[in-house]
Amino acid sequence: MTEVTDLLLMQQRLRNCSTVQELGHLVTNDSKKILPYQTALLWRVVSGRTTLLSISGIPTPATHTPFSHFTDLLIKQIGPQTDPHVLDPDECDDDVREQWREYLAEHCLSVPLTSGLLILARDEPWLDDEIQLAGYWGGAVGHALGALERERGLIL
């Protein structure tokens, strides 16, 4: 029951976000209340263009760094998705696989959003019920992100 309560409280916090940056910070830093992870990455994907919005523990993602280059390569290899699923580094090319071991924990969960992607990384394998919960959370995050973008005129 605690998971459901935490999910509902987090959804309320999403609705209270007034900027995309605030939402990104909430999603990458506070989602631990419902899904334990070490690192979270949140992208906005519109018309095939990706923008890294937020990284857990970092106020603003830096561009033109080895890590940002890695995240660009990673999201291109992940491609479009419809359901949350565990990512397998062995399905990536050698360059991404090597950098994955440097930058992310072994077990990554990819959570597609309406206009974005959330990746949660940790050392422990993801359980089926956590993957299902991530799907619910991703739905709420995607809806909130879309609402903010429409409200601010970021999407036509």
N, CA, C and O of each residue as an XYZ file, in Angstrom:
624
protein
N       0.806     -1.192      0.000
C       0.000      0.000      0.000
C       0.854      1.264      0.000
O       0.456      2.295     -0.542
N       2.036      1.172      0.615
C       2.931      2.322      0.665
C       3.323      2.763     -0.733
O       3.375      3.963     -1.004
N       3.606      1.803     -1.646
C       3.982      2.146     -3.017
C       2.889      2.950     -3.702
O       3.181      3.931     -4.386
N       1.645      2.550     -3.530
C       0.526      3.251     -4.157
C       0.399      4.664     -3.586
O       0.204      5.623     -4.333
N       0.508      4.790     -2.283
C       0.433      6.105     -1.645
C       1.558      7.002     -2.143
O       1.330      8.164     -2.480
N       2.782      6.458     -2.189
C       3.926      7.237     -2.674
C       3.729      7.652     -4.129
O       4.048      8.781     -4.500
N       3.208      6.750     -4.949
C       2.949      7.063     -6.348
C       1.944      8.208     -6.459
O       2.157      9.141     -7.233
N       0.863      8.147     -5.703
C      -0.147      9.205     -5.739
C       0.429     10.537     -5.264
O       0.143     11.577     -5.857
N       1.224     10.518     -4.217
C       1.840     11.749     -3.729
C       2.812     12.334     -4.754
O       2.869     13.550     -4.938
N       3.565     11.476     -5.412
C       4.489     11.943     -6.448
C       3.726     12.510     -7.642
O       4.154     13.500     -8.237
N       2.603     11.894     -7.996
C       1.793     12.432     -9.091
C       1.281     13.830     -8.741
O       1.239     14.711     -9.601
N       0.898     14.031     -7.493
C       0.459     15.363     -7.058
C       1.598     16.355     -7.187
O       1.391     17.486     -7.626
N       2.777     15.950     -6.817
C       3.944     16.845     -6.942
C       4.217     17.182     -8.398
O       4.606     18.308     -8.709
N       4.018     16.219     -9.298
C       4.172     16.491    -10.735
C       3.220     17.598    -11.176
O       3.608     18.518    -11.895
N       1.967     17.493    -10.733
C       0.962     18.486    -11.125
C       1.303     19.880    -10.589
O       0.869     20.884    -11.155
N       2.069     19.944     -9.514
C       2.440     21.231     -8.936
C       3.674     21.862     -9.577
O       4.007     23.006     -9.267
N       4.355     21.142    -10.459
C       5.533     21.702    -11.126
C       5.102     22.813    -12.076
O       4.126     22.670    -12.813
N       5.838     23.918    -12.052
C       5.476     25.049    -12.911
C       6.405     25.212    -14.106
O       6.113     25.998    -15.007
N       7.527     24.477    -14.132
C       8.437     24.538    -15.283
C       8.900     23.131    -15.641
O       8.837     22.209    -14.828
N       9.363     22.992    -16.872
C       9.919     21.714    -17.323
C      11.161     21.374    -16.505
O      11.391     20.207    -16.188
N      11.955     22.372    -16.162
C      13.160     22.131    -15.367
C      12.805     21.616    -13.977
O      13.451     20.702    -13.465
N      11.782     22.202    -13.370
C      11.335     21.755    -12.051
C      10.846     20.310    -12.126
O      11.154     19.493    -11.258
N      10.085     20.009    -13.170
C       9.600     18.646    -13.360
C      10.774     17.682    -13.547
O      10.798     16.605    -12.952
N      11.739     18.070    -14.370
C      12.910     17.215    -14.594
C      13.661     16.921    -13.312
O      14.067     15.786    -13.064
N      13.844     17.953    -12.499
C      14.538     17.759    -11.220
C      13.754     16.811    -10.319
O      14.337     15.925     -9.693
N      12.448     16.989    -10.249
C      11.601     16.113     -9.436
C      11.712     14.664     -9.915
O      11.904     13.749     -9.114
N      11.591     14.471    -11.211
C      11.583     13.114    -11.767
C      12.919     12.413    -11.556
O      12.942     11.245    -11.166
N      14.029     13.098    -11.804
C      15.328     12.423    -11.704
C      15.864     12.317    -10.290
O      16.726     11.481    -10.019
N      15.373     13.146     -9.385
C      15.908     13.105     -8.020
C      14.953     12.513     -6.993
O      15.398     11.941     -5.998
N      13.656     12.640     -7.215
C      12.705     12.195     -6.195
C      11.939     10.928     -6.552
O      11.173     10.421     -5.732
N      12.131     10.414     -7.747
C      11.460      9.160     -8.121
C      11.927      7.997     -7.259
O      11.298      6.939     -7.245
N      13.027      8.187     -6.542
C      13.532      7.134     -5.643
C      12.513      6.766     -4.576
O      12.593      5.694     -3.976
N      11.560      7.651     -4.341
C      10.539      7.356     -3.343
C       9.639      6.217     -3.784
O       9.008      5.560     -2.956
N       9.580      5.981     -5.098
C       8.727      4.889     -5.588
C       9.516      3.797     -6.296
O       9.063      2.654     -6.360
N      10.687      4.130     -6.829
C      11.519      3.159     -7.538
C      12.983      3.393     -7.152
O      13.549      4.420     -7.526
N      13.602      2.481     -6.424
C      14.991      2.699     -6.015
C      15.961      2.608     -7.198
O      15.918      1.654     -7.974
N      16.838      3.616     -7.324
C      17.838      3.649     -8.387
C      19.012      4.491     -7.912
O      18.945      5.163     -6.882
N      20.086      4.438     -8.687
C      21.261      5.250     -8.380
C      21.360      6.465     -9.299
O      21.750      7.550     -8.867
N      21.005      6.274    -10.564
C      21.111      7.349    -11.545
C      19.840      7.402    -12.375
O      19.300      6.366    -12.765
N      19.366      8.609    -12.642
C      18.204      8.792    -13.508
C      18.540      9.830    -14.575
O      19.199     10.834    -14.305
N      18.072      9.563    -15.782
C      18.253     10.465    -16.918
C      16.890     10.703    -17.544
O      16.124      9.762    -17.751
N      16.589     11.951    -17.845
C      15.296     12.287    -18.448
C      15.527     13.074    -19.731
O      16.185     14.115    -19.734
N      14.967     12.549    -20.828
C      15.061     13.214    -22.125
C      13.690     13.681    -22.579
O      12.672     13.077    -22.241
N      13.674     14.734    -23.329
C      12.505     15.175    -24.081
C      12.773     14.779    -25.524
O      13.856     15.044    -26.047
N      11.809     14.151    -26.170
C      11.955     13.727    -27.564
C      10.777     14.299    -28.344
O       9.625     13.932    -28.112
N      11.079     15.198    -29.265
C      10.055     15.819    -30.095
C      10.541     15.833    -31.538
O      11.629     16.326    -31.836
N       9.722     15.287    -32.424
C      10.038     15.247    -33.859
C      11.422     14.664    -34.121
O      12.159     15.152    -34.978
N      11.767     13.620    -33.378
C      13.043     12.947    -33.578
C      14.232     13.633    -32.937
O      15.329     13.074    -32.940
N      14.056     14.822    -32.388
C      15.148     15.534    -31.709
C      15.095     15.230    -30.222
O      14.033     15.275    -29.601
N      16.252     14.922    -29.664
C      16.320     14.604    -28.242
C      17.068     15.700    -27.486
O      18.046     16.266    -27.975
N      16.581     15.977    -26.289
C      17.233     16.936    -25.411
C      17.303     16.316    -24.026
O      16.281     15.924    -23.463
N      18.490     16.229    -23.483
C      18.652     15.733    -22.121
C      18.217     16.837    -21.168
O      18.882     17.866    -21.051
N      17.092     16.616    -20.486
C      16.521     17.628    -19.592
C      17.134     17.617    -18.211
O      17.377     18.669    -17.620
N      17.388     16.408    -17.692
C      17.803     16.332    -16.295
C      18.560     15.041    -16.018
O      18.290     13.994    -16.605
N      19.514     15.154    -15.107
C      20.295     14.009    -14.620
C      20.243     14.080    -13.099
O      20.416     15.153    -12.520
N      20.007     12.959    -12.459
C      19.951     12.960    -10.996
C      21.249     13.501    -10.399
O      22.348     13.172    -10.847
N      21.089     14.336     -9.380
C      22.236     14.863     -8.658
C      22.966     16.011     -9.331
O      23.963     16.500     -8.800
N      22.488     16.453    -10.495
C      23.160     17.535    -11.223
C      22.126     18.630    -11.497
O      21.064     18.342    -12.050
N      22.416     19.880    -11.122
C      21.426     20.940    -11.323
C      21.034     21.144    -12.792
O      19.850     21.247    -13.111
N      22.024     21.202    -13.679
C      21.767     21.402    -15.103
C      22.717     20.511    -15.894
O      23.928     20.563    -15.679
N      22.191     19.692    -16.807
C      23.079     18.830    -17.591
C      24.057     19.654    -18.432
O      23.663     20.607    -19.105
N      25.310     19.280    -18.384
C      26.330     19.948    -19.192
C      26.317     19.360    -20.596
O      26.069     18.169    -20.784
N      26.584     20.205    -21.566
C      26.682     19.726    -22.947
C      28.152     19.676    -23.337
O      29.002     20.271    -22.675
N      28.435     18.973    -24.401
C      29.793     18.870    -24.952
C      30.775     18.270    -23.949
O      31.913     18.725    -23.832
N      30.324     17.248    -23.229
C      31.187     16.515    -22.307
C      31.207     15.051    -22.745
O      30.341     14.634    -23.515
N      32.157     14.278    -22.281
C      32.139     12.845    -22.609
C      30.835     12.169    -22.176
O      30.329     11.295    -22.880
N      30.289     12.567    -21.026
C      29.042     11.966    -20.564
C      27.882     12.339    -21.477
O      27.070     11.480    -21.821
N      27.790     13.605    -21.876
C      26.693     14.008    -22.768
C      26.821     13.316    -24.120
O      25.815     12.965    -24.736
N      28.045     13.119    -24.581
C      28.256     12.372    -25.831
C      27.753     10.935    -25.666
O      27.094     10.398    -26.556
N      28.063     10.324    -24.537
C      27.590      8.970    -24.264
C      26.066      8.917    -24.249
O      25.475      8.014    -24.841
N      25.424      9.874    -23.580
C      23.956      9.845    -23.516
C      23.337     10.021    -24.898
O      22.297      9.431    -25.191
N      23.966     10.824    -25.746
C      23.475     10.986    -27.122
C      23.540      9.655    -27.872
O      22.587      9.267    -28.548
N      24.669      8.965    -27.746
C      24.816      7.660    -28.397
C      23.829      6.644    -27.841
O      23.242      5.866    -28.593
N      23.649      6.652    -26.531
C      22.762      5.696    -25.886
C      21.328      5.865    -26.364
O      20.679      4.882    -26.723
N      20.828      7.078    -26.376
C      19.428      7.270    -26.753
C      19.198      6.927    -28.226
O      18.121      6.457    -28.593
N      20.193      7.158    -29.061
C      20.060      6.768    -30.477
C      19.971      5.259    -30.619
O      19.237      4.759    -31.472
N      20.715      4.522    -29.787
C      20.685      3.069    -29.877
C      19.441      2.468    -29.254
O      19.007      1.389    -29.659
N      18.864      3.142    -28.283
C      17.645      2.630    -27.658
C      16.496      2.665    -28.651
O      15.742      1.699    -28.770
N      16.362      3.778    -29.365
C      15.301      3.908    -30.352
C      13.926      4.044    -29.729
O      13.785      4.056    -28.507
N      12.907      4.146    -30.582
C      11.531      4.316    -30.084
C      11.052      3.085    -29.316
O      11.422      1.952    -29.626
N      10.221      3.341    -28.308
C       9.690      2.267    -27.467
C       8.245      2.570    -27.097
O       7.780      3.705    -27.206
N       7.551      1.536    -26.661
C       6.176      1.738    -26.214
C       5.961      1.306    -24.765
O       5.039      1.790    -24.108
N       6.799      0.404    -24.263
C       6.628     -0.113    -22.906
C       7.945     -0.074    -22.149
O       9.015     -0.150    -22.754
N       7.872      0.046    -20.817
C       9.098     -0.021    -20.021
C       9.772     -1.377    -20.203
O       9.107     -2.412    -20.258
N      11.080     -1.357    -20.293
C      11.809     -2.618    -20.371
C      13.252     -2.423    -19.913
O      13.782     -1.312    -19.900
N      13.857     -3.529    -19.543
C      15.237     -3.530    -19.083
C      16.144     -3.459    -20.307
O      15.958     -4.192    -21.278
N      17.125     -2.568    -20.243
C      18.087     -2.430    -21.326
C      19.240     -3.405    -21.109
O      19.646     -3.670    -19.978
N      19.747     -3.922    -22.197
C      20.860     -4.864    -22.145
C      22.070     -4.225    -22.819
O      22.037     -3.974    -24.024
N      23.143     -3.955    -22.063
C      24.309     -3.321    -22.673
C      24.905     -4.155    -23.803
O      25.550     -3.608    -24.698
N      24.700     -5.467    -23.773
C      25.244     -6.322    -24.824
C      24.533     -6.120    -26.163
O      25.022     -6.578    -27.195
N      23.390     -5.442    -26.156
C      22.688     -5.140    -27.401
C      23.167     -3.826    -28.025
O      22.710     -3.444    -29.102
N      24.081     -3.146    -27.352
C      24.620     -1.883    -27.855
C      25.956     -2.133    -28.549
O      26.570     -3.185    -28.370
N      26.400     -1.155    -29.344
C      27.693     -1.319    -29.997
C      28.812     -1.207    -28.952
O      28.574     -0.822    -27.807
N      30.022     -1.546    -29.366
C      31.155     -1.619    -28.440
C      31.422     -0.302    -27.719
O      31.706     -0.296    -26.521
N      31.332      0.813    -28.442
C      31.619      2.116    -27.847
C      30.642      2.432    -26.711
O      31.053      2.864    -25.634
N      29.350      2.215    -26.958
C      28.338      2.480    -25.927
C      28.492      1.509    -24.771
O      28.394      1.906    -23.610
N      28.731      0.246    -25.072
C      28.869     -0.770    -24.025
C      30.029     -0.427    -23.082
O      29.892     -0.546    -21.864
N      31.162     -0.004    -23.633
C      32.311      0.367    -22.803
C      31.988      1.558    -21.914
O      32.274      1.546    -20.717
N      31.383      2.598    -22.513
C      31.057      3.798    -21.744
C      29.961      3.526    -20.722
O      29.952      4.123    -19.646
N      29.042      2.630    -21.053
C      27.973      2.258    -20.124
C      28.596      1.816    -18.803
O      28.172      2.246    -17.731
N      29.589      0.968    -18.891
C      30.231      0.440    -17.679
C      30.912      1.552    -16.877
O      31.058      1.450    -15.658
N      31.324      2.606    -17.570
C      31.960      3.733    -16.889
C      30.938      4.671    -16.245
O      31.168      5.181    -15.148
N      29.810      4.899    -16.922
C      28.873      5.941    -16.497
C      27.607      5.464    -15.785
O      27.049      6.193    -14.965
N      27.151      4.254    -16.089
C      25.875      3.798    -15.536
C      26.025      2.475    -14.810
O      26.943      1.699    -15.077
N      25.110      2.234    -13.890
C      25.054      0.931    -13.228
C      24.641     -0.127    -14.253
O      24.154      0.206    -15.333
N      24.832     -1.362    -13.920
C      24.609     -2.468    -14.857
C      23.159     -2.606    -15.316
O      22.903     -2.888    -16.487
N      22.212     -2.409    -14.404
C      20.804     -2.675    -14.716
C      20.064     -1.361    -14.956
O      19.868     -0.563    -14.039
N      19.664     -1.158    -16.195
C      18.963      0.069    -16.579
C      17.550     -0.260    -17.037
O      17.320     -1.194    -17.806
N      16.627      0.529    -16.546
C      15.234      0.406    -16.930
C      14.884      1.602    -17.800
O      15.068      2.751    -17.398
N      14.383      1.328    -18.981
C      13.976      2.363    -19.911
C      12.464      2.544    -19.818
O      11.702      1.592    -19.987
N      12.046      3.768    -19.547
C      10.624      4.069    -19.364
C      10.222      5.123    -20.406
O      10.546      6.301    -20.253
N       9.520      4.700    -21.460
C       9.109      5.670    -22.473
C       8.006      6.587    -21.949
O       7.130      6.163    -21.196
N       8.068      7.841    -22.360
C       7.069      8.839    -22.005
C       6.381      9.282    -23.298
O       6.842      8.950    -24.389
N       5.311     10.010    -23.183
C       4.606     10.480    -24.367
C       5.541     11.247    -25.294
O       5.533     11.024    -26.504
N       6.341     12.139    -24.741
C       7.278     12.910    -25.561
C       8.657     12.916    -24.908
O       9.319     13.950    -24.813
N       9.069     11.734    -24.462
C      10.366     11.668    -23.816
C      10.749     10.255    -23.410
O      10.116      9.278    -23.809
N      11.800     10.173    -22.608
C      12.311      8.890    -22.141
C      12.971      9.096    -20.789
O      13.701     10.065    -20.581
N      12.707      8.176    -19.877
C      13.326      8.163    -18.555
C      14.123      6.874    -18.440
O      13.610      5.793    -18.732
N      15.372      6.983    -18.016
C      16.185      5.797    -17.750
C      16.584      5.822    -16.283
O      17.075      6.827    -15.770
N      16.362      4.701    -15.625
C      16.729      4.516    -14.226
C      17.779      3.415    -14.164
O      17.564      2.320    -14.685
N      18.910      3.699    -13.532
C      20.015      2.732    -13.473
C      20.341      2.389    -12.025
O      20.322      3.244    -11.140
N      20.641      1.100    -11.811
C      21.030      0.640    -10.472
C      21.813     -0.663    -10.590
O      21.910     -1.250    -11.667
N      22.370     -1.104     -9.462
C      23.171     -2.329     -9.445
C      22.332     -3.601     -9.389
O      22.771     -4.656     -9.846
N      21.119     -3.504     -8.828
C      20.281     -4.695     -8.676
C      19.367     -4.863     -9.892
O      18.939     -3.873    -10.486
N      19.065     -6.115    -10.266
C      18.127     -6.345    -11.379
C      16.748     -5.769    -11.069
O      16.350     -5.685     -9.907
N      16.025     -5.372    -12.115
C      14.676     -4.837    -11.976
C      13.681     -5.978    -11.881
O      13.759     -6.941    -12.643
N      12.753     -5.872    -10.952
C      11.722     -6.884    -10.757
C      10.500     -6.541    -11.601
O      10.291     -5.380    -11.950
N       9.696     -7.544    -11.929
C       8.522     -7.341    -12.780
C       7.550     -6.312    -12.204
O       7.016     -5.489    -12.947
N       7.315     -6.348    -10.893
C       6.371     -5.383    -10.314
C       6.931     -3.966    -10.350
O       6.165     -3.008    -10.454
N       8.249     -3.814    -10.265
C       8.866     -2.492    -10.375
C       8.747     -1.961    -11.805
O       8.535     -0.767    -12.017
N       8.884     -2.844    -12.764
C       8.752     -2.444    -14.166
C       7.322     -1.979    -14.438
O       7.106     -0.999    -15.151
N       6.358     -2.680    -13.873
C       4.962     -2.286    -14.030
C       4.703     -0.931    -13.356
O       4.036     -0.070    -13.931
N       5.225     -0.746    -12.152
C       5.083      0.521    -11.450
C       5.742      1.651    -12.249
O       5.213      2.761    -12.308
N       6.882      1.369    -12.855
C       7.564      2.366    -13.688
C       6.689      2.778    -14.865
O       6.720      3.935    -15.284
N       5.915      1.848    -15.397
C       4.995      2.175    -16.479
C       3.940      3.177    -16.039
O       3.635      4.121    -16.769
N       3.380      2.979    -14.850
C       2.399      3.931    -14.312
C       3.046      5.294    -14.083
O       2.480      6.331    -14.430
N       4.234      5.275    -13.497
C       4.951      6.516    -13.233
C       5.280      7.223    -14.548
O       5.104      8.436    -14.660
N       5.747      6.483    -15.526
C       6.064      7.065    -16.830
C       4.850      7.709    -17.478
O       4.967      8.758    -18.111
N       3.684      7.089    -17.323
C       2.459      7.679    -17.855
C       2.163      9.026    -17.219
O       1.786      9.978    -17.903
N       2.336      9.098    -15.906
C       2.090     10.353    -15.192
C       3.116     11.417    -15.575
O       2.764     12.578    -15.783
N       4.383     11.019    -15.668
C       5.441     11.963    -16.037
C       5.212     12.482    -17.457
O       5.312     13.682    -17.710
N       4.906     11.578    -18.370
C       4.661     11.987    -19.755
C       3.498     12.951    -19.873
O       3.563     13.925    -20.623
N       2.441     12.683    -19.137
C       1.270     13.564    -19.157
C       1.625     14.944    -18.598
O       1.251     15.965    -19.176
N       2.338     14.971    -17.488
C       2.715     16.245    -16.860
C       3.675     17.030    -17.758
O       3.546     18.248    -17.883
N       4.615     16.358    -18.371
C       5.557     17.017    -19.269
C       4.819     17.615    -20.463
O       5.073     18.757    -20.848
N       3.912     16.848    -21.043
C       3.125     17.349    -22.169
C       2.271     18.540    -21.784
O       2.155     19.495    -22.552
N       1.672     18.496    -20.605
C       0.828     19.601    -20.149
C       1.653     20.878    -19.967
O       1.216     21.961    -20.355
N       2.832     20.752    -19.385
C       3.697     21.923    -19.215
C       4.132     22.494    -20.562
O       4.152     23.710    -20.757
N       4.474     21.613    -21.472
C       4.916     22.069    -22.797
C       3.787     22.774    -23.531
O       4.018     23.810    -24.154
N       2.585     22.246    -23.475
C       1.444     22.902    -24.130
C       1.139     24.237    -23.475
O       0.874     25.229    -24.155
N       1.177     24.256    -22.152
C       0.887     25.485    -21.412
C       1.888     26.583    -21.738
O       1.524     27.755    -21.839
N       3.121     26.208    -21.900
C       4.185     27.177    -22.169
C       4.381     27.439    -23.667
O       5.223     28.246    -24.060
N       3.588     26.745    -24.498
C       3.695     26.946    -25.940
C       4.933     26.326    -26.556
O       5.396     26.765    -27.608
N       5.472     25.300    -25.900
C       6.668     24.656    -26.424
C       6.344     23.670    -27.541
O       7.214     23.324    -28.340
N       5.109     23.222    -27.595
C       4.681     22.294    -28.638
C       3.464     22.888    -29.307
O       2.568     23.389    -28.627
N       3.412     22.843    -30.612
C       2.250     23.368    -31.347
C       1.101     22.400    -31.299
O       0.040     22.672    -31.861
